[in-house]
Amino acid sequence: MKKAILPRALAAIALGSASLFAMTAAQAKEITIWCWDPNFNVAIMKEAGAIYAKTHPDVTFNVVDFAKADVEAKLQTGLVSGVTDSLPDIVLIEDYGAQKYLQSFPGSFEPMTGTVDYSKFAPYKVALATVEGETYSMPFDSGVTGLYYRKDYIEAAGFTPADMQNLTWDRYIEIGKTVLEKTGHHMLGLDPNDAGMIRIMMQSGGEWYFTEDGDLNISGNAALKAALETEAKILQSGIAKPAAGWSNWVGTFTSGDVASVITGVWITGTVKATLDQENKWGVAPIPTLDIPGAVAASNLGGSSWYVLSSSDVKSEAVDFLNEIYGKDVDFYQKILTGQGAVGSLMEARNGPAYAVADPFFGGEKIWQNFADWLAMVPSLNYGIFTNEVDAAVASQLPPLGKGGSVDDALAAIEAQARSAIQ
């Protein structure tokens, strides 16, 4: 015979349940994250949060989607004012700006040196977030570069895919002239007021606008000089189709106007979005500069995650990043397949997604290629004034396209850069 439950017992059970709920609610931790691009960074971070929450049900995630410029402005304002209540727990920072934040606001970001095994990541990504022996980032996506080319156009000009391997820049320009002559297609689209190609070439040569010690490195920079000379040759040869701004540049290859694209791996999804171009594209390493030590690998763009030291849940935030971005190889397979994100965790290269033959590229294992090139990217110090020097470089490109002196350009860049960073 069942015993009746007395009202007092029911009340006690209800009180206990309420107390348990209140205790659970009090223990719940929310991690707020700022990033940009809903189809890439935001989507990937939400996927990471969902995976972590399966084994950490007490942690929730608030992924806030801002424009990149808004993330930077809001972060800068909070750090300058010292009012940290408005700041997130985790923020995405583009690699070019990392040193500026770390050096300008010491103590604002949580070091992860003792937690994250940085030996597992592409060395150049780790170096970008290291100051005086401490590393502050969770390395994320790579901007490892490649040469995308239209197989049909280069074959119509008398070349084969084998001819696109192991190129020097001079050979690339020669092929471009023949392609233009025989097919009417320019070899590439190029914004004559953007220094992105200079950055690609310069990093492949193992140098940057600054030395490892952070000193300005312009006049004696062999890689920068070779990059300027090469871009001048490209502009003067006529193989580049001028394209002002992002949309016009993208349009040069999605429309079928040009025969190749040299940029970061993040453009792969845009290339593949033009379905009628399937099986017409191939991928090769970028051309090499004619200077000692230059390699056929470089970087353009890429970002990493940072934890704010002011965060009330910084230990949880670091643990989350380390568990998912620092160890979960399966996660990297998901974001490669879903968003085309090539992460910088080197062991992820051994995952199944990297070995898939891509039918759009005629069955090439392009992800494995990019992963292999990732390991070759030279490690550099981007310094704290990359954007300022970049503007000085960009201002000298139009004169170079008209036959201007590279030595004069270097002198003008140095003068403008020194003025800008005083």
C-alpha positions as CSV (number, residue, x, y, z in Angstrom):
1,M,0.0,0.0,0.0
2,K,1.4,3.4,-1.0
3,K,1.9,6.0,1.7
4,A,0.4,9.4,1.1
5,I,2.9,12.2,0.7
6,L,2.2,14.8,3.4
7,P,1.9,18.5,2.4
8,R,4.9,19.3,4.5
9,A,7.0,16.8,2.6
10,L,5.8,18.2,-0.7
11,A,6.7,21.7,0.4
12,A,10.2,20.5,1.4
13,I,10.7,18.8,-2.0
14,A,9.6,22.0,-3.8
15,L,11.9,24.1,-1.6
16,G,14.7,21.8,-2.3
17,S,14.1,21.9,-6.1
18,A,14.0,25.7,-6.0
19,S,17.2,25.8,-4.0
20,L,18.9,23.5,-6.5
21,F,17.7,25.6,-9.4
22,A,18.9,28.8,-7.8
23,M,22.3,27.2,-7.1
24,T,22.6,25.9,-10.6
25,A,21.7,29.3,-12.0
26,A,24.3,31.0,-9.8
27,Q,27.0,28.6,-11.0
28,A,26.2,29.1,-14.7
29,K,28.8,31.1,-16.6
30,E,28.2,33.1,-19.7
31,I,31.1,33.9,-22.1
32,T,30.6,36.9,-24.3
33,I,32.5,37.0,-27.6
34,W,33.0,39.8,-30.1
35,C,33.8,39.0,-33.7
36,W,32.8,39.8,-37.3
37,D,31.5,38.0,-40.4
38,P,28.3,36.0,-39.7
39,N,29.1,33.3,-42.3
40,F,32.7,32.7,-41.1
41,N,34.0,33.8,-37.7
42,V,30.5,34.0,-36.0
43,A,29.3,30.7,-37.4
44,I,32.5,29.0,-36.4
45,M,32.5,30.3,-32.9
46,K,28.9,29.3,-32.4
47,E,29.9,25.8,-33.5
48,A,32.8,25.8,-31.0
49,G,30.5,26.9,-28.2
50,A,28.0,24.2,-29.0
51,I,30.7,21.5,-28.8
52,Y,32.1,22.8,-25.5
53,A,28.6,23.1,-23.9
54,K,28.0,19.3,-24.4
55,T,30.6,18.6,-21.7
56,H,30.3,21.9,-19.8
57,P,26.5,22.5,-19.5
58,D,27.2,25.2,-16.9
59,V,28.8,27.4,-19.6
60,T,26.8,29.4,-22.1
61,F,27.9,31.6,-25.0
62,N,26.9,35.0,-26.2
63,V,28.5,35.5,-29.7
64,V,28.0,39.1,-30.7
65,D,28.3,39.9,-34.4
66,F,29.8,43.4,-35.2
67,A,31.4,44.8,-38.3
68,K,35.2,44.4,-38.1
69,A,35.7,48.2,-37.8
70,D,33.1,48.3,-34.9
71,V,34.9,45.5,-33.0
72,E,38.2,47.4,-33.3
73,A,36.6,50.8,-32.3
74,K,34.7,49.4,-29.3
75,L,37.8,47.5,-28.1
76,Q,40.0,50.5,-28.5
77,T,37.5,52.8,-26.6
78,G,37.2,50.3,-23.7
79,L,40.9,49.8,-23.3
80,V,41.8,53.5,-23.6
81,S,39.1,54.5,-21.1
82,G,39.8,51.7,-18.7
83,V,36.1,51.0,-18.3
84,T,36.2,47.3,-18.8
85,D,32.6,46.5,-17.9
86,S,31.6,47.0,-21.5
87,L,34.3,44.7,-22.9
88,P,33.7,41.1,-23.9
89,D,35.4,38.0,-22.4
90,I,36.9,36.9,-25.8
91,V,37.6,39.1,-28.8
92,L,38.8,38.4,-32.3
93,I,41.8,40.5,-33.4
94,E,43.3,40.5,-36.9
95,D,46.9,39.4,-36.9
96,Y,48.2,42.6,-38.4
97,G,46.9,44.6,-35.4
98,A,47.8,42.1,-32.6
99,Q,51.1,43.7,-31.5
100,K,49.6,47.2,-31.4
101,Y,47.0,46.0,-28.9
102,L,49.4,43.9,-26.8
103,Q,52.1,46.5,-26.6
104,S,49.8,49.5,-26.2
105,F,47.7,48.0,-23.5
106,P,50.0,45.7,-21.4
107,G,48.1,43.6,-18.9
108,S,44.8,43.9,-20.8
109,F,45.0,40.4,-22.3
110,E,45.3,37.1,-20.5
111,P,48.6,35.1,-21.3
112,M,48.0,31.5,-22.3
113,T,51.6,30.4,-22.4
114,G,51.3,27.9,-19.5
115,T,48.1,26.4,-20.8
116,V,48.2,26.2,-24.6
117,D,50.7,23.9,-26.3
118,Y,51.9,26.4,-28.9
119,S,54.3,23.9,-30.4
120,K,51.2,22.4,-32.2
121,F,50.6,25.6,-34.1
122,A,52.1,27.2,-37.2
123,P,55.1,29.1,-35.9
124,Y,54.3,32.3,-37.6
125,K,50.9,32.6,-35.9
126,V,52.4,32.1,-32.5
127,A,55.1,34.7,-33.1
128,L,52.5,37.3,-34.0
129,A,51.0,37.2,-30.5
130,T,54.2,36.9,-28.4
131,V,55.6,39.7,-26.3
132,E,58.7,39.2,-24.1
133,G,58.2,35.5,-23.9
134,E,54.5,35.4,-23.2
135,T,52.0,34.4,-25.9
136,Y,48.5,35.8,-25.6
137,S,46.4,34.4,-28.5
138,M,44.6,31.3,-29.4
139,P,45.8,31.0,-33.0
140,F,42.8,30.7,-35.4
141,D,42.4,31.0,-39.1
142,S,45.3,31.3,-41.5
143,G,45.7,33.5,-44.5
144,V,48.1,31.1,-46.1
145,T,48.3,32.2,-49.8
146,G,48.1,30.3,-53.1
147,L,48.0,30.9,-56.8
148,Y,44.5,30.0,-58.2
149,Y,44.5,29.8,-61.9
150,R,42.1,29.1,-64.8
151,K,43.3,25.8,-66.4
152,D,41.3,26.4,-69.5
153,Y,42.8,29.9,-70.1
154,I,46.4,28.8,-69.5
155,E,46.0,25.7,-71.7
156,A,44.5,27.9,-74.5
157,A,47.7,29.9,-74.3
158,G,49.8,26.8,-74.7
159,F,50.7,26.0,-71.1
160,T,49.9,23.0,-68.8
161,P,49.2,22.8,-65.1
162,A,52.8,21.6,-64.7
163,D,54.0,25.0,-66.0
164,M,52.2,26.7,-63.1
165,Q,54.4,25.0,-60.5
166,N,57.6,26.3,-59.1
167,L,57.2,29.7,-60.7
168,T,59.3,32.8,-60.3
169,W,57.5,36.1,-60.5
170,D,59.3,36.9,-63.8
171,R,58.1,33.6,-65.3
172,Y,54.6,34.3,-64.0
173,I,54.7,37.7,-65.8
174,E,55.9,36.0,-69.0
175,I,53.0,33.5,-68.9
176,G,50.6,36.3,-68.2
177,K,51.8,38.2,-71.4
178,T,51.2,35.1,-73.5
179,V,47.8,34.4,-71.9
180,L,46.8,38.0,-72.6
181,E,48.1,37.9,-76.2
182,K,46.5,34.5,-77.1
183,T,43.2,34.6,-75.1
184,G,42.5,38.3,-74.4
185,H,42.3,37.6,-70.7
186,H,44.4,39.6,-68.2
187,M,46.5,37.4,-65.9
188,L,45.1,38.9,-62.7
189,G,43.0,41.6,-61.2
190,L,44.9,44.2,-59.2
191,D,44.0,47.3,-57.2
192,P,46.8,49.7,-58.0
193,N,46.1,51.5,-54.7
194,D,46.2,48.4,-52.4
195,A,49.4,47.0,-50.9
196,G,48.2,43.5,-50.3
197,M,50.3,42.0,-53.0
198,I,53.4,43.7,-51.6
199,R,52.7,42.2,-48.2
200,I,52.4,38.7,-49.8
201,M,55.6,39.0,-51.6
202,M,57.5,40.7,-48.8
203,Q,56.6,38.0,-46.2
204,S,57.5,35.2,-48.6
205,G,61.0,36.9,-48.7
206,G,61.2,36.6,-44.9
207,E,61.0,40.3,-44.1
208,W,58.4,42.9,-42.9
209,Y,58.1,46.7,-42.5
210,F,59.8,46.2,-39.1
211,T,62.7,44.1,-37.7
212,E,62.2,41.5,-35.1
213,D,63.2,44.2,-32.5
214,G,60.4,46.4,-33.8
215,D,62.6,49.0,-35.7
216,L,61.4,50.4,-39.0
217,N,62.8,48.3,-41.8
218,I,62.4,50.1,-45.2
219,S,65.6,51.3,-46.9
220,G,67.6,48.1,-46.3
221,N,64.7,45.7,-46.8
222,A,65.6,43.4,-49.7
223,A,62.2,41.7,-49.7
224,L,60.3,44.9,-49.8
225,K,62.5,46.3,-52.6
226,A,62.1,43.1,-54.6
227,A,58.3,43.2,-54.0
228,L,58.1,46.8,-55.3
229,E,60.2,46.0,-58.3
230,T,57.9,43.0,-59.1
231,E,54.7,44.9,-58.7
232,A,56.1,47.6,-60.9
233,K,56.8,45.0,-63.6
234,I,53.3,43.6,-63.3
235,L,51.7,47.0,-63.6
236,Q,53.9,48.1,-66.5
237,S,53.5,44.8,-68.4
238,G,49.8,45.2,-68.9
239,I,48.9,41.7,-67.6
240,A,46.9,43.1,-64.6
241,K,43.3,44.4,-65.0
242,P,42.9,47.4,-62.7
243,A,40.2,46.8,-60.0
244,A,39.5,49.5,-57.5
245,G,38.0,48.1,-54.3
246,W,37.0,44.7,-53.0
247,S,33.9,44.2,-55.1
248,N,35.6,45.1,-58.4
249,W,38.5,42.9,-57.6
250,V,36.3,39.9,-56.8
251,G,34.4,40.6,-60.0
252,T,37.5,40.2,-62.1
253,F,37.6,36.4,-61.4
254,T,34.0,35.6,-60.7
255,S,33.1,37.1,-64.1
256,G,35.8,35.0,-65.8
257,D,37.8,38.1,-66.9
258,V,41.2,37.1,-65.5
259,A,43.3,33.9,-65.6
260,S,44.5,33.8,-62.0
261,V,44.2,35.0,-58.4
262,I,46.9,35.3,-55.8
263,T,45.6,35.7,-52.3
264,G,44.7,34.0,-49.0
265,V,43.0,30.7,-48.7
266,W,39.9,32.4,-47.4
267,I,39.0,33.3,-51.0
268,T,38.3,29.6,-51.9
269,G,34.6,29.8,-51.1
270,T,34.2,32.8,-53.3
271,V,36.0,31.1,-56.2
272,K,33.8,28.0,-55.8
273,A,30.6,30.0,-55.6
274,T,30.7,30.5,-59.4
275,L,29.3,27.0,-60.2
276,D,29.7,27.3,-64.0
277,Q,33.5,27.5,-63.5
278,E,33.7,24.0,-61.9
279,N,36.7,22.0,-63.0
280,K,38.2,25.0,-64.7
281,W,40.4,26.0,-61.8
282,G,43.7,24.7,-60.4
283,V,45.8,25.8,-57.4
284,A,49.6,26.1,-57.2
285,P,52.1,27.7,-54.8
286,I,52.7,31.4,-55.2
287,P,55.7,32.5,-57.3
288,T,59.0,33.2,-55.5
289,L,61.0,36.4,-55.3
290,D,64.5,36.3,-56.7
291,I,66.3,36.9,-53.4
292,P,68.1,34.6,-51.1
293,G,65.9,32.7,-48.7
294,A,62.6,33.5,-50.4
295,V,60.0,30.7,-50.3
296,A,56.8,29.9,-52.3
297,A,54.6,30.5,-49.3
298,S,53.2,33.5,-47.5
299,N,50.2,34.9,-45.6
300,L,47.5,37.6,-46.2
301,G,45.2,38.3,-43.3
302,G,44.1,35.9,-40.6
303,S,43.0,36.4,-37.1
304,S,43.2,35.0,-33.6
305,W,41.2,34.9,-30.4
306,Y,42.2,36.8,-27.2
307,V,40.8,36.7,-23.7
308,L,40.5,40.0,-21.8
309,S,42.2,40.0,-18.4
310,S,39.3,42.0,-17.0
311,S,36.9,39.1,-17.6
312,D,35.1,37.5,-14.7
313,V,35.2,34.2,-16.5
314,K,38.7,34.3,-18.0
315,S,39.7,30.9,-16.7
316,E,36.6,29.4,-18.3
317,A,37.3,31.4,-21.5
318,V,40.9,30.1,-21.7
319,D,39.8,26.6,-21.0
320,F,37.1,26.7,-23.7
321,L,39.6,28.0,-26.3
322,N,42.2,25.5,-25.4
323,E,39.8,22.5,-25.4
324,I,38.3,23.3,-28.8
325,Y,40.7,25.4,-30.8
326,G,43.8,24.0,-29.1
327,K,43.0,20.3,-29.2
328,D,39.9,19.3,-31.1
329,V,41.0,18.0,-34.5
330,D,37.5,17.0,-35.5
331,F,36.3,20.6,-34.9
332,Y,38.9,21.7,-37.5
333,Q,37.5,19.2,-40.0
334,K,34.0,20.6,-39.5
335,I,34.9,24.2,-40.1
336,L,37.0,23.3,-43.1
337,T,34.1,21.5,-44.7
338,G,31.5,24.0,-43.5
339,Q,33.2,27.4,-43.8
340,G,36.4,26.7,-45.7
341,A,38.5,27.7,-42.7
342,V,42.1,26.5,-42.7
343,G,43.1,26.6,-39.0
344,S,46.6,26.9,-37.8
345,L,46.6,23.7,-35.6
346,M,49.1,21.7,-37.5
347,E,47.9,18.2,-36.4
348,A,44.5,19.0,-38.0
349,R,46.2,18.6,-41.4
350,N,46.0,14.8,-40.8
351,G,42.3,14.8,-40.6
352,P,40.0,13.4,-43.3
353,A,38.7,16.7,-44.6
354,Y,42.1,17.8,-45.6
355,A,42.6,14.7,-47.8
356,V,39.4,15.1,-49.8
357,A,39.7,15.6,-53.5
358,D,37.8,18.7,-54.5
359,P,35.7,18.2,-57.7
360,F,35.5,21.9,-58.3
361,F,39.3,21.9,-58.7
362,G,39.4,18.9,-60.9
363,G,40.0,16.5,-58.0
364,E,42.9,18.3,-56.6
365,K,43.5,17.9,-52.8
366,I,43.7,21.7,-52.4
367,W,43.2,21.7,-48.6
368,Q,46.2,19.5,-48.2
369,N,48.2,21.8,-50.4
370,F,47.3,24.8,-48.3
371,A,48.0,23.0,-45.1
372,D,51.5,22.0,-46.4
373,W,52.2,25.6,-47.5
374,L,51.0,26.8,-44.1
375,A,54.0,25.2,-42.4
376,M,56.4,27.1,-44.7
377,V,55.1,30.6,-44.0
378,P,58.0,32.7,-42.6
379,S,57.6,34.0,-39.0
380,L,57.7,37.8,-38.7
381,N,57.1,40.7,-36.3
382,Y,54.2,42.7,-37.8
383,G,55.0,45.5,-35.3
384,I,52.5,48.1,-34.1
385,F,52.3,50.3,-37.2
386,T,51.7,48.0,-40.1
387,N,48.6,49.8,-41.2
388,E,50.4,53.2,-41.2
389,V,53.3,51.9,-43.3
390,D,51.0,50.0,-45.5
391,A,49.3,53.4,-46.4
392,A,52.7,54.8,-47.3
393,V,53.5,51.9,-49.5
394,A,50.1,52.1,-51.3
395,S,50.6,55.7,-52.1
396,Q,53.8,54.9,-54.1
397,L,52.2,52.1,-56.2
398,P,50.6,54.3,-58.9
399,P,53.9,56.1,-59.7
400,L,55.7,52.8,-59.9
401,G,53.1,51.6,-62.5
402,K,54.0,54.6,-64.6
403,G,57.8,53.8,-64.6
404,G,58.7,55.6,-61.4
405,S,62.0,54.8,-59.5
406,V,61.8,52.0,-56.9
407,D,64.6,53.7,-54.9
408,D,62.6,57.0,-54.9
409,A,59.6,55.0,-53.8
410,L,61.5,53.5,-50.9
411,A,62.8,56.9,-49.8
412,A,59.3,58.3,-49.9
413,I,57.8,55.4,-48.0
414,E,60.4,55.7,-45.3
415,A,59.8,59.4,-44.9
416,Q,56.0,59.1,-44.7
417,A,56.3,56.1,-42.3
418,R,58.6,57.9,-39.9
419,S,56.3,60.9,-39.9
420,A,53.3,58.7,-39.3
421,I,54.7,56.7,-36.4
422,Q,56.4,59.5,-34.4
